[in-house]
């Protein structure tokens, strides 16, 4: 995965994160999208509504050609 420095991460617009309020799981490129999916269930301190919103952002990141087979986040790992 391509790494973001702390400075790069701090300068990202909130809209570039799956969880913008918490600034967790950046969605800058295909590698970050795949990582956000892999770590999705590990994100702490977020509501189901926030997870629903984050999943929509991840699904919208198909512009990076990442195949997302799950219809929603509750299907991850099943």
C-alpha positions in Angstrom: 0.0 0.0 0.0 1.2 3.5 -0.7 1.9 5.3 2.6 0.7 8.7 3.4 3.0 10.8 5.6 1.4 12.4 8.6 1.6 15.8 6.9 -0.1 14.4 3.7 -2.8 12.8 5.7 -3.4 15.9 7.7 -3.9 17.9 4.5 -6.4 15.6 3.0 -9.9 16.9 2.7 -12.3 15.2 5.1 -14.2 13.9 2.1 -11.3 11.7 1.1 -11.8 9.4 4.1 -14.3 6.6 4.5 -15.0 7.9 8.0 -14.6 11.6 7.5 -15.6 12.7 11.1 -12.8 10.5 12.5 -10.5 11.0 9.5 -10.1 7.2 9.3 -9.4 5.1 6.2 -8.3 7.4 3.4 -9.6 6.6 0.0 -6.8 8.1 -2.2 -6.1 5.3 -4.5 -6.9 1.6 -5.2 -4.5 0.4 -2.5 -6.2 2.6 0.1 -9.6 1.4 -0.9 -8.7 -2.2 -0.6 -7.1 -1.5 2.8 -10.3 0.4 3.9 -12.3 -2.7 3.0 -9.9 -5.1 4.8 -9.9 -3.0 8.0 -13.5 -1.9 7.9 -14.7 -4.0 10.8 -11.7 -2.9 12.9 -12.7 0.7 13.0 -13.8 1.6 16.6 -16.1 4.3 17.9 -18.4 4.6 14.9 -22.1 4.0 14.6 -23.9 1.7 12.1 -25.1 4.8 10.3 -21.5 6.0 10.0 -20.6 2.6 8.6 -23.4 2.7 6.1 -22.2 6.1 4.9 -18.6 4.9 4.8 -19.6 1.9 2.7 -21.2 4.1 0.2 -18.0 6.1 -0.1 -16.0 2.9 -0.6 -18.4 1.6 -3.2 -18.2 5.0 -5.0 -14.4 4.5 -5.1 -14.9 2.1 -8.0 -13.2 4.8 -10.1 -10.0 3.1 -8.9 -11.1 -0.2 -10.4 -11.4 -2.0 -7.1 -13.9 -4.9 -7.3 -16.3 -4.7 -4.3 -18.5 -7.8 -4.3 -20.3 -7.2 -1.1 -23.6 -5.3 -1.3 -23.1 -3.8 2.2 -20.5 -3.8 5.0 -22.4 -6.5 7.0 -21.3 -9.0 4.3 -17.6 -8.5 4.7 -15.9 -11.8 5.5 -19.0 -14.0 4.9 
